[in-house]
Amino acid sequence: MTFFKTLWRDQSGASAAEYALILAIVGTGIALAAWNLGTAIKNSMGSATNCIKNVGTGSAPSANC
């Protein structure tokens, strides 16, 4: 607990290593979000493509269309 109290009271500026660590963490978060968003868009486009392909084929449309 003493470590956290000392860290909280520390008034010195951030060093380059700390900035690099923050950049790495934020960059990783952005990369993961972009990856998940890309996957969601890919799945949505695939679903839309299947709905368009099945129009007029006489098959019953699925609940997603």
N, C-alpha and C positions, 0 to 999 in steps of 0.2 A: 504494500500500500504506500510505503514511503517513496518508492520509485515513481508512482503516478503523481503524488503530491509534488515531488521535485520537478517532474516533467511539466506539470501544469504551471508552475511558477517560473519556469525557464523563460527568460525574456530575450535570449539570443536569437538571431535570425537563422533561417533555414539554410543549410549548406547545399551544395550541388547534389550530393548523394541523396538528401531528403527530397529534393525536387525531382530527381530521377525516379525515386521510388514512387512518389505520387503520380508522376507521368505514366509509369508502368502500370500502376493499378487502374488509373482512369482509362488508359489505352486498352487494357484487357477488357474492361467493362464495355467499352464502346465496340470492340471487336466481337464480343459475345452477343451483344444486342443486335449488331448488324447481321451476324450469322443466323440468329433465331428469326429475325425479320425476313431475311432472304428465304429461309425454309418455309415460313408461313406464306410468303408471296408465291413461292413455287407450288405449294400445295393448293392454294386458292386458284391459281391459273390452271393447274391440272384438272381441278374439279369443274371449272368453267368450261374448259375444253371438252370434257366428257359430256357435259350437259348440252353443249352446242352440237356435238357429234350425234347425240341420240335424238335430236329434234326430227320428227317426221319418220322415225323408223318403226313406229307402231309399238314400241316398248313403253311401258309405264315409266314416267319420270320418277326419279328418286326424290327423297325428301330434301336433298341438297339443292335441287334445281329451282 
